Amino acid sequence: MHMKKLFILAFAVMLALGIAACGTGQSGAYPKTPKEVAQRFMELYTAGDEAAADYVLFDGRNLLELAMTADAARTKTFPEELAKQKERGPVKVECVSERITTDEENGNPNLEVAYVECRVEDRTEYLMLVPVDGLWKVDITVKWAGEWFDGM
């Protein structure tokens, strides 16, 4: 009798896991390439969707130049940027190319990085991505530094 209950419990757990896995499907899977990550990030970011944070490296290269901490970037600056994006309304985004290389120009020859070119409405944006625990993440500090310092 005890073995039968154990089998039923094990079957129920496997069934639940199977349903959960099917539920996420292809759309819920984390993108594999830098270009796919950039596309998903830009679609969410330009819509002002907080799910964009799942694709972001907050303690990136330009954190010091931006005079903020990773925590401030995540909890203050990023939500403020999303709110601005949401006010603007939806825009058309298409990431068109990616280049994976090493970060030699910044003195990190062992760090793999990717540069992705995206068309956002009528302008071109470039994102830098780095692998974090096997997943590509957008270095938001590079994007922000580019926008903020170009505007000065």
TIRO-2110 file (N, C-alpha, C; in Angstrom, 1 decimal):
// TIRO-2110
0.8, -1.2, 0.0, N, 1, A
0.0, 0.0, 0.0, CA, 1, A
0.9, 1.3, 0.0, C, 1, A
1.9, 1.3, 0.8, N, 2, A
2.8, 2.4, 0.9, CA, 2, A
3.5, 2.7, -0.4, C, 2, A
3.9, 1.7, -1.1, N, 3, A
4.6, 1.8, -2.4, CA, 3, A
3.7, 2.4, -3.4, C, 3, A
2.4, 2.0, -3.4, N, 4, A
1.4, 2.6, -4.3, CA, 4, A
1.3, 4.1, -4.2, C, 4, A
1.2, 4.5, -2.9, N, 5, A
1.1, 6.0, -2.6, CA, 5, A
2.3, 6.7, -3.1, C, 5, A
3.5, 6.1, -2.9, N, 6, A
4.7, 6.8, -3.3, CA, 6, A
4.8, 6.9, -4.9, C, 6, A
4.3, 5.8, -5.6, N, 7, A
4.3, 5.8, -7.0, CA, 7, A
3.3, 6.9, -7.5, C, 7, A
2.2, 7.0, -6.9, N, 8, A
1.2, 8.0, -7.3, CA, 8, A
1.7, 9.4, -7.1, C, 8, A
2.4, 9.6, -6.0, N, 9, A
3.0, 10.9, -5.7, CA, 9, A
4.1, 11.3, -6.7, C, 9, A
4.9, 10.3, -7.0, N, 10, A
6.0, 10.5, -8.0, CA, 10, A
5.4, 10.8, -9.3, C, 10, A
4.4, 10.1, -9.7, N, 11, A
3.7, 10.3, -11.0, CA, 11, A
3.1, 11.7, -11.1, C, 11, A
2.5, 12.2, -10.0, N, 12, A
1.8, 13.5, -9.9, CA, 12, A
2.9, 14.6, -10.1, C, 12, A
4.0, 14.4, -9.4, N, 13, A
5.1, 15.4, -9.5, CA, 13, A
5.6, 15.5, -10.9, C, 13, A
5.9, 14.3, -11.5, N, 14, A
6.4, 14.3, -12.9, CA, 14, A
5.4, 14.9, -13.8, C, 14, A
4.1, 14.7, -13.7, N, 15, A
3.1, 15.2, -14.5, CA, 15, A
3.0, 16.8, -14.3, C, 15, A
3.1, 17.2, -13.1, N, 16, A
3.1, 18.7, -12.8, CA, 16, A
4.3, 19.3, -13.5, C, 16, A
5.5, 18.7, -13.4, N, 17, A
6.7, 19.3, -14.0, CA, 17, A
6.6, 19.3, -15.5, C, 17, A
6.0, 18.2, -16.1, N, 18, A
5.8, 18.2, -17.5, CA, 18, A
4.8, 19.2, -18.0, C, 18, A
3.8, 19.5, -17.3, N, 19, A
2.8, 20.5, -17.6, CA, 19, A
3.5, 21.9, -17.5, C, 19, A
4.3, 22.1, -16.5, N, 20, A
5.0, 23.4, -16.3, CA, 20, A
5.9, 23.6, -17.5, C, 20, A
6.7, 22.6, -17.9, N, 21, A
7.6, 22.7, -18.9, CA, 21, A
6.9, 23.0, -20.3, C, 21, A
5.8, 22.4, -20.5, N, 22, A
5.0, 22.6, -21.7, CA, 22, A
4.4, 24.1, -21.7, C, 22, A
4.1, 24.5, -20.5, N, 23, A
3.5, 25.8, -20.4, CA, 23, A
4.4, 26.9, -20.8, C, 23, A
5.7, 26.8, -20.5, N, 24, A
6.6, 27.9, -20.8, CA, 24, A
6.8, 27.9, -22.3, C, 24, A
6.9, 26.7, -23.0, N, 25, A
7.0, 26.6, -24.4, CA, 25, A
8.3, 27.4, -24.9, C, 25, A
8.3, 27.6, -26.2, N, 26, A
9.4, 28.3, -26.8, CA, 26, A
9.5, 29.8, -26.4, C, 26, A
8.3, 30.4, -26.2, N, 27, A
8.3, 31.8, -25.9, CA, 27, A
8.8, 32.1, -24.5, C, 27, A
8.7, 31.2, -23.6, N, 28, A
9.2, 31.4, -22.3, CA, 28, A
10.7, 31.0, -22.1, C, 28, A
11.3, 30.3, -23.0, N, 29, A
12.6, 29.9, -22.9, CA, 29, A
13.6, 31.1, -23.0, C, 29, A
14.7, 31.1, -22.3, N, 30, A
15.6, 32.2, -22.4, CA, 30, A
16.3, 32.2, -23.7, C, 30, A
16.4, 33.3, -24.4, N, 31, A
17.0, 33.3, -25.8, CA, 31, A
18.5, 32.8, -25.7, C, 31, A
18.9, 32.2, -26.8, N, 32, A
20.3, 31.6, -26.8, CA, 32, A
21.3, 32.5, -27.3, C, 32, A
21.0, 33.3, -28.3, N, 33, A
22.0, 34.2, -29.0, CA, 33, A
21.9, 35.6, -28.4, C, 33, A
23.0, 36.3, -28.5, N, 34, A
23.0, 37.7, -28.1, CA, 34, A
21.9, 38.5, -28.9, C, 34, A
21.8, 38.3, -30.2, N, 35, A
20.8, 39.0, -31.0, CA, 35, A
19.4, 38.7, -30.5, C, 35, A
19.1, 37.4, -30.1, N, 36, A
17.8, 37.1, -29.6, CA, 36, A
17.5, 37.7, -28.3, C, 36, A
18.5, 37.8, -27.4, N, 37, A
18.4, 38.4, -26.1, CA, 37, A
18.1, 39.9, -26.3, C, 37, A
18.9, 40.5, -27.2, N, 38, A
18.8, 41.9, -27.4, CA, 38, A
17.4, 42.3, -28.0, C, 38, A
16.9, 41.4, -28.9, N, 39, A
15.5, 41.6, -29.4, CA, 39, A
14.5, 41.6, -28.3, C, 39, A
14.5, 40.5, -27.5, N, 40, A
13.6, 40.4, -26.4, CA, 40, A
13.7, 41.5, -25.5, C, 40, A
14.9, 41.9, -25.1, N, 41, A
15.1, 43.0, -24.1, CA, 41, A
14.6, 44.3, -24.7, C, 41, A
14.9, 44.6, -26.0, N, 42, A
14.4, 45.9, -26.6, CA, 42, A
12.9, 46.0, -26.7, C, 42, A
12.3, 44.8, -27.0, N, 43, A
10.8, 44.8, -27.1, CA, 43, A
10.2, 45.1, -25.8, C, 43, A
10.7, 44.5, -24.7, N, 44, A
10.2, 44.7, -23.4, CA, 44, A
10.6, 46.1, -22.9, C, 44, A
11.8, 46.5, -23.1, N, 45, A
12.3, 47.8, -22.6, CA, 45, A
11.5, 49.0, -23.2, C, 45, A
11.4, 48.9, -24.5, N, 46, A
10.7, 50.0, -25.2, CA, 46, A
9.2, 50.1, -24.9, C, 46, A
8.6, 48.9, -24.4, N, 47, A
7.2, 48.9, -24.0, CA, 47, A
7.1, 49.3, -22.5, C, 47, A
8.2, 49.5, -21.8, N, 48, A
8.2, 49.9, -20.4, CA, 48, A
7.8, 48.7, -19.5, C, 48, A
8.1, 47.5, -20.0, N, 49, A
7.8, 46.2, -19.3, CA, 49, A
8.9, 45.9, -18.3, C, 49, A
8.6, 45.7, -17.0, N, 50, A
9.6, 45.4, -16.0, CA, 50, A
10.2, 44.0, -16.2, C, 50, A
9.7, 43.2, -17.1, N, 51, A
10.3, 41.9, -17.4, CA, 51, A
11.6, 42.1, -18.1, C, 51, A
11.8, 43.3, -18.7, N, 52, A
13.1, 43.6, -19.3, CA, 52, A
14.3, 43.4, -18.4, C, 52, A
14.1, 43.5, -17.1, N, 53, A
15.1, 43.4, -16.1, CA, 53, A
15.7, 42.0, -16.1, C, 53, A
15.0, 41.0, -16.6, N, 54, A
15.5, 39.6, -16.6, CA, 54, A
16.7, 39.5, -17.6, C, 54, A
16.9, 40.4, -18.5, N, 55, A
17.9, 40.4, -19.5, CA, 55, A
19.0, 41.4, -19.3, C, 55, A
19.1, 41.9, -18.1, N, 56, A
20.0, 43.1, -17.8, CA, 56, A
21.1, 42.7, -16.9, C, 56, A
22.3, 43.2, -17.2, N, 57, A
23.4, 43.2, -16.3, CA, 57, A
23.5, 44.7, -15.7, C, 57, A
23.2, 44.8, -14.4, N, 58, A
23.1, 46.1, -13.8, CA, 58, A
24.5, 46.7, -13.3, C, 58, A
25.4, 45.8, -13.1, N, 59, A
26.7, 46.3, -12.5, CA, 59, A
27.8, 46.2, -13.6, C, 59, A
27.5, 46.8, -14.8, N, 60, A
28.3, 46.7, -15.9, CA, 60, A
29.5, 47.7, -15.9, C, 60, A
30.1, 47.8, -17.1, N, 61, A
31.3, 48.6, -17.3, CA, 61, A
31.3, 50.0, -16.8, C, 61, A
30.2, 50.7, -17.1, N, 62, A
30.1, 52.2, -16.9, CA, 62, A
29.5, 52.6, -15.6, C, 62, A
29.3, 51.7, -14.7, N, 63, A
28.7, 52.0, -13.4, CA, 63, A
29.3, 53.1, -12.7, C, 63, A
30.6, 53.1, -12.6, N, 64, A
31.3, 54.2, -11.9, CA, 64, A
31.1, 55.6, -12.6, C, 64, A
31.3, 55.6, -13.9, N, 65, A
31.1, 56.8, -14.6, CA, 65, A
29.7, 57.4, -14.5, C, 65, A
28.7, 56.5, -14.3, N, 66, A
27.4, 56.9, -14.1, CA, 66, A
27.1, 57.3, -12.7, C, 66, A
28.1, 57.1, -11.8, N, 67, A
28.0, 57.5, -10.4, CA, 67, A
26.8, 56.9, -9.7, C, 67, A
26.6, 55.6, -9.9, N, 68, A
25.5, 54.9, -9.2, CA, 68, A
26.0, 53.5, -8.8, C, 68, A
25.2, 52.9, -7.9, N, 69, A
25.5, 51.5, -7.5, CA, 69, A
24.6, 50.6, -8.4, C, 69, A
25.0, 49.3, -8.4, N, 70, A
24.2, 48.3, -9.1, CA, 70, A
22.7, 48.3, -8.5, C, 70, A
22.6, 48.4, -7.2, N, 71, A
21.3, 48.4, -6.6, CA, 71, A
20.5, 49.6, -7.0, C, 71, A
21.1, 50.8, -7.1, N, 72, A
20.4, 52.0, -7.5, CA, 72, A
20.0, 51.9, -9.0, C, 72, A
20.9, 51.3, -9.8, N, 73, A
20.6, 51.1, -11.2, CA, 73, A
19.3, 50.2, -11.3, C, 73, A
19.3, 49.1, -10.5, N, 74, A
18.2, 48.1, -10.6, CA, 74, A
16.9, 48.7, -10.0, C, 74, A
16.9, 49.3, -8.9, N, 75, A
15.7, 49.7, -8.2, CA, 75, A
15.2, 51.1, -8.4, C, 75, A
16.1, 52.0, -8.9, N, 76, A
15.7, 53.4, -9.1, CA, 76, A
15.7, 53.8, -10.6, C, 76, A
16.9, 53.7, -11.1, N, 77, A
17.1, 54.2, -12.5, CA, 77, A
16.4, 53.4, -13.5, C, 77, A
16.5, 52.1, -13.4, N, 78, A
15.8, 51.3, -14.4, CA, 78, A
14.3, 51.4, -14.4, C, 78, A
13.6, 51.4, -13.3, N, 79, A
12.2, 51.7, -13.3, CA, 79, A
11.8, 53.1, -13.8, C, 79, A
12.7, 54.1, -13.5, N, 80, A
12.4, 55.4, -14.1, CA, 80, A
12.5, 55.4, -15.6, C, 80, A
13.5, 54.7, -16.1, N, 81, A
13.7, 54.6, -17.6, CA, 81, A
12.5, 53.9, -18.2, C, 81, A
12.0, 52.8, -17.5, N, 82, A
10.9, 52.0, -18.1, CA, 82, A
9.6, 52.9, -18.1, C, 82, A
9.4, 53.7, -17.0, N, 83, A
8.3, 54.6, -17.0, CA, 83, A
8.3, 55.6, -18.2, C, 83, A
9.5, 56.2, -18.5, N, 84, A
9.6, 57.1, -19.6, CA, 84, A
9.2, 56.3, -20.9, C, 84, A
9.8, 55.1, -21.1, N, 85, A
9.5, 54.3, -22.3, CA, 85, A
8.0, 54.0, -22.4, C, 85, A
7.4, 53.7, -21.3, N, 86, A
5.9, 53.4, -21.3, CA, 86, A
5.1, 54.6, -21.8, C, 86, A
5.5, 55.8, -21.3, N, 87, A
4.8, 57.0, -21.7, CA, 87, A
4.8, 57.2, -23.2, C, 87, A
6.0, 56.9, -23.9, N, 88, A
6.1, 57.1, -25.3, CA, 88, A
5.3, 56.2, -26.1, C, 88, A
4.9, 55.0, -25.6, N, 89, A
4.1, 54.1, -26.3, CA, 89, A
4.9, 53.1, -27.1, C, 89, A
4.3, 52.1, -27.7, N, 90, A
5.0, 51.0, -28.4, CA, 90, A
5.8, 51.5, -29.6, C, 90, A
6.9, 50.9, -29.9, N, 91, A
7.7, 51.3, -31.0, CA, 91, A
8.1, 50.0, -31.7, C, 91, A
8.5, 50.1, -33.0, N, 92, A
9.0, 49.0, -33.8, CA, 92, A
10.4, 48.7, -33.5, C, 92, A
10.8, 47.5, -33.2, N, 93, A
12.2, 47.2, -32.9, CA, 93, A
12.6, 46.0, -33.7, C, 93, A
13.8, 46.1, -34.3, N, 94, A
14.3, 44.9, -35.0, CA, 94, A
15.9, 44.9, -34.8, C, 94, A
16.3, 43.9, -34.2, N, 95, A
17.8, 43.7, -34.0, CA, 95, A
18.3, 43.0, -35.3, C, 95, A
19.3, 43.7, -35.9, N, 96, A
19.6, 43.3, -37.3, CA, 96, A
21.0, 42.5, -37.4, C, 96, A
21.9, 42.7, -36.4, N, 97, A
23.2, 42.1, -36.5, CA, 97, A
23.8, 41.9, -35.1, C, 97, A
24.7, 40.9, -35.1, N, 98, A
25.5, 40.7, -33.8, CA, 98, A
26.9, 40.4, -34.2, C, 98, A
27.8, 40.8, -33.3, N, 99, A
29.2, 40.5, -33.5, CA, 99, A
29.7, 40.0, -32.1, C, 99, A
30.2, 38.8, -32.0, N, 100, A
30.8, 38.3, -30.8, CA, 100, A
32.3, 38.3, -30.9, C, 100, A
32.9, 38.9, -29.9, N, 101, A
34.3, 39.1, -29.9, CA, 101, A
34.8, 39.1, -28.4, C, 101, A
36.1, 39.5, -28.2, N, 102, A
36.6, 39.6, -26.9, CA, 102, A
36.7, 41.1, -26.5, C, 102, A
36.7, 41.4, -25.3, N, 103, A
36.7, 42.8, -24.8, CA, 103, A
38.2, 43.3, -24.7, C, 103, A
39.0, 43.1, -25.7, N, 104, A
40.4, 43.5, -25.7, CA, 104, A
40.5, 45.0, -25.7, C, 104, A
39.7, 45.7, -26.4, N, 105, A
39.8, 47.2, -26.4, CA, 105, A
39.7, 47.8, -25.0, C, 105, A
39.1, 47.1, -24.1, N, 106, A
38.9, 47.6, -22.7, CA, 106, A
39.8, 46.9, -21.7, C, 106, A
40.8, 46.2, -22.3, N, 107, A
41.8, 45.5, -21.4, CA, 107, A
41.3, 44.2, -20.8, C, 107, A
40.3, 43.6, -21.4, N, 108, A
39.8, 42.3, -20.9, CA, 108, A
39.8, 41.3, -22.0, C, 108, A
41.0, 40.8, -22.5, N, 109, A
41.1, 39.9, -23.6, CA, 109, A
40.4, 38.6, -23.3, C, 109, A
40.2, 38.2, -22.1, N, 110, A
39.6, 36.9, -21.8, CA, 110, A
38.0, 37.0, -21.6, C, 110, A
37.5, 38.2, -21.7, N, 111, A
36.1, 38.4, -21.6, CA, 111, A
35.4, 38.4, -22.9, C, 111, A
34.4, 37.5, -23.1, N, 112, A
33.7, 37.4, -24.4, CA, 112, A
32.6, 38.5, -24.3, C, 112, A
32.4, 39.2, -25.3, N, 113, A
31.3, 40.2, -25.4, CA, 113, A
30.6, 40.1, -26.7, C, 113, A
29.4, 40.7, -26.8, N, 114, A
28.7, 40.7, -28.1, CA, 114, A
28.2, 42.1, -28.3, C, 114, A
28.2, 42.6, -29.5, N, 115, A
27.6, 43.9, -29.9, CA, 115, A
26.5, 43.6, -30.8, C, 115, A
25.3, 44.1, -30.5, N, 116, A
24.1, 43.9, -31.3, CA, 116, A
23.6, 45.3, -31.8, C, 116, A
23.3, 45.3, -33.1, N, 117, A
22.8, 46.5, -33.7, CA, 117, A
21.3, 46.4, -33.8, C, 117, A
20.5, 47.3, -33.3, N, 118, A
19.1, 47.3, -33.3, CA, 118, A
18.5, 48.5, -34.0, C, 118, A
17.5, 48.4, -34.8, N, 119, A
16.8, 49.5, -35.3, CA, 119, A
15.5, 49.8, -34.5, C, 119, A
15.5, 50.9, -33.9, N, 120, A
14.3, 51.3, -33.0, CA, 120, A
13.7, 52.5, -33.7, C, 120, A
12.5, 52.2, -34.3, N, 121, A
11.8, 53.3, -35.1, CA, 121, A
12.8, 53.7, -36.2, C, 121, A
13.2, 55.0, -36.2, N, 122, A
14.1, 55.5, -37.3, CA, 122, A
15.6, 55.7, -36.8, C, 122, A
15.9, 55.2, -35.6, N, 123, A
17.3, 55.3, -35.1, CA, 123, A
17.9, 54.0, -34.9, C, 123, A
19.2, 54.0, -34.8, N, 124, A
20.0, 52.8, -34.6, CA, 124, A
20.5, 52.8, -33.2, C, 124, A
20.4, 51.7, -32.5, N, 125, A
21.0, 51.6, -31.1, CA, 125, A
21.9, 50.4, -31.1, C, 125, A
23.0, 50.5, -30.4, N, 126, A
23.9, 49.4, -30.2, CA, 126, A
23.9, 49.0, -28.8, C, 126, A
23.8, 47.7, -28.6, N, 127, A
23.8, 47.1, -27.2, CA, 127, A
25.1, 46.2, -27.1, C, 127, A
25.6, 46.3, -25.9, N, 128, A
26.7, 45.4, -25.5, CA, 128, A
26.2, 44.3, -24.6, C, 128, A
26.5, 43.1, -24.9, N, 129, A
26.0, 42.0, -24.0, CA, 129, A
27.2, 41.2, -23.5, C, 129, A
27.1, 40.6, -22.3, N, 130, A
28.2, 39.8, -21.8, CA, 130, A
27.5, 38.5, -21.2, C, 130, A
28.2, 37.4, -21.2, N, 131, A
27.7, 36.2, -20.7, CA, 131, A
27.8, 36.2, -19.1, C, 131, A
26.6, 35.9, -18.5, N, 132, A
26.6, 35.8, -17.0, CA, 132, A
26.0, 34.4, -16.7, C, 132, A
26.7, 33.6, -16.1, N, 133, A
26.3, 32.2, -15.8, CA, 133, A
25.7, 31.5, -17.0, C, 133, A
26.3, 31.7, -18.1, N, 134, A
25.9, 31.0, -19.3, CA, 134, A
24.8, 31.7, -20.1, C, 134, A
24.3, 32.8, -19.6, N, 135, A
23.2, 33.5, -20.3, CA, 135, A
23.7, 34.9, -20.7, C, 135, A
23.4, 35.3, -21.9, N, 136, A
23.7, 36.7, -22.4, CA, 136, A
22.9, 37.7, -21.7, C, 136, A
23.5, 38.8, -21.2, N, 137, A
22.8, 39.9, -20.5, CA, 137, A
23.2, 41.2, -21.2, C, 137, A
22.3, 42.1, -21.3, N, 138, A
22.6, 43.5, -21.8, CA, 138, A
23.2, 44.3, -20.7, C, 138, A
24.4, 44.8, -21.0, N, 139, A
25.1, 45.7, -20.1, CA, 139, A
24.4, 47.1, -20.2, C, 139, A
23.4, 47.3, -19.3, N, 140, A
22.6, 48.5, -19.4, CA, 140, A
23.4, 49.8, -19.1, C, 140, A
24.5, 49.6, -18.4, N, 141, A
25.4, 50.8, -18.1, CA, 141, A
26.0, 51.3, -19.4, C, 141, A
26.3, 50.5, -20.3, N, 142, A
26.9, 50.9, -21.6, CA, 142, A
25.8, 51.7, -22.4, C, 142, A
24.6, 51.1, -22.4, N, 143, A
23.5, 51.8, -23.1, CA, 143, A
23.3, 53.2, -22.5, C, 143, A
23.1, 53.2, -21.2, N, 144, A
22.9, 54.5, -20.5, CA, 144, A
24.0, 55.5, -20.7, C, 144, A
25.2, 55.0, -20.6, N, 145, A
26.3, 56.0, -20.7, CA, 145, A
26.3, 56.6, -22.1, C, 145, A
26.1, 55.7, -23.1, N, 146, A
26.0, 56.2, -24.5, CA, 146, A
24.9, 57.3, -24.7, C, 146, A
23.7, 57.0, -24.1, N, 147, A
22.6, 58.0, -24.2, CA, 147, A
22.9, 59.2, -23.4, C, 147, A
23.3, 59.1, -22.2, N, 148, A
23.5, 60.2, -21.3, CA, 148, A
24.7, 61.1, -21.7, C, 148, A
25.8, 60.5, -22.0, N, 149, A
27.0, 61.3, -22.3, CA, 149, A
26.9, 61.9, -23.7, C, 149, A
26.2, 61.2, -24.7, N, 150, A
26.0, 61.8, -26.0, CA, 150, A
25.1, 63.1, -25.9, C, 150, A
24.2, 63.1, -24.9, N, 151, A
23.2, 64.2, -24.8, CA, 151, A
23.8, 65.4, -24.1, C, 151, A
25.0, 65.3, -23.6, N, 152, A
25.6, 66.4, -22.9, CA, 152, A
26.3, 67.4, -23.8, C, 152, A
END
